[in-house]
Amino acid sequence: MLYREAGDFKTTYAKDQQTFPITFDRWGYFLTIAVAVLVVPFMLNDYWTQAVILPFLIYAIAAIGLNILTGYCGQVSLGSGGFMAVGAYASYKLMTAFPELNIVFVILLSGGITAMVGMLFGLPSLRIKGFYLAVATLAAQFFLVWLFNKVPWFYNYSASGQISAPERSLFGFAVTGANANPATSYLFCLGFVFVMAWAARNMTRGANGRKWMAIRDMDIAAEIIGVDPLKSKLTAFGVSSFYIGISGALLFAVYLGAAEVGEAFGIEKSFLILFMIIIGGLGSIFGSFAGAAFMILMPVLLKNIMVGQMGWATDLAAHFQFVIVGGLIIIFLIVEPHGLAQLWRLAKEKLRLWPFPH
């Protein structure tokens, strides 16, 4: 059988600690990356790029960021939409103030600015936690949206209050603006997803990840054994906000092209990302991808069925989508509260022991 550990020996500690210890998993990962880079760009069209692929990649980054804070460090946050707005407006100001700045550095600097803002709003986590921390981060969400609405400097004194991404290129290919090719936008976002998922996986398996999980499981005991709660919580807020800021910059610059803060980064964005990590699985990088795929694909699938196959009116189908998605979330949380990542782990365990009973 293919999916077995028998005969798959490890001769070094590095091999024993690798992310994919089973050879079958490792080759499956390499195959997935190869297909994503060499096959998918040639199969894309405008609909699939705009409706499914780009939102999935961008929100996967945001879900990883929130999972680092909530799933690994145990700090509940409802301010993800506001932090995405920080990344978006930071990228807009950088692109307009420094026209020659490379788009990659624009995205990374936007994430850095968001990280500093996130650490500032993470200071209350040193005194409060749980429901009260969720309310504090929700206040940050409303404050940031209000700030970007009321201070004209952030949108360069535009009469409409809307920000539009200038055209930027990378290696001669347009990444932002009307001339951006779907394959170019996809590969640009895919590069960020790959690097940031790899970095998150290594961080959560390292010293910082162990400190975050110690704070999550019991903060008093973690402090007794030498974990600094100030440093651990603020680094979790900073890293999480960095990821969410990058996703906000990509959402604005690469996907939307133009945005207005109240519509693009409202409170519904915060709940959307929170649902992604709850459905996908808290404390799991794979769960972040699975939750993002579920929350992006399910509405698209329901719309195609209700409007395309059943002939429903668009507005009726849109309202009914919320009912179905909400019901599915409730049912799923009752049946498997640990998310899609746990279902994936159970399926792999059963496959490894098949045909013997578990």
Protein Blocks (a to p, Z undefined) as FASTA:
>chain_A
ZZbcehpacfbfklmmpmblbfklmmmmmmmmmmmmmmmmmmgcfklmmmmmmmmmmmmm
mmmmmmmmmmmnopacfklmmmmmmmmmmmmmmmmmmmmbcfklmmmmmmmmmmmmmmmm
mmmmmmggcjllmmmmmmmmmmmmmmmmmmmklnoopaklpacdddddeehiafbdjklc
fklmmmmmmmmmmmmmmmmmmmmmmmmlmmmmmmmmommlmmmnopafklmmmmmmmmmm
mmmmmmmmmmmmmmnopacfklmmmmklmmmmmmmmmmnoghiaklmmmmmmmmmmmmmm
mmmmmmmmnopafklmmmmmmmmmmmmmmmmmmmmmnojklmmmmmmmmmmmpcbdZZ
